[in-house]
Amino acid sequence: MDPKHTGEMLRHLEKQDELLMDAFRSMSHELHKLQVEEEMLMRKFYHLMEAQGLTKKKQAGMKVSEESKSPESEALVVAEDVEKE
């Protein structure tokens, strides 16, 4: 490296470092804002689901899959039982 260009190279690298740090701070700030917004939206969504009674709480001895059987799945089981008779 030519000694007469080292000063210019140092200034260039310092400027690049400053620009990269500014970009890092800006992106970190934006990420934090988005995380806060996501948490707020998830809380609102949960409260909405809770208000509509769509959240399910675990009951003693009952699995979630047992709670969420659709009428169609029970109808298929009944139809199969009828065919076997």
Secondary structure, DSSP 8 states (H G I E B T S, - for coil): --HHHHHHHHHHHHHHHHHHHHHHHHHHHHHHHHHHHHHHHHHHHHHHHHHTT------TT--HHHHT--HHHHHHHHHHHHHH-
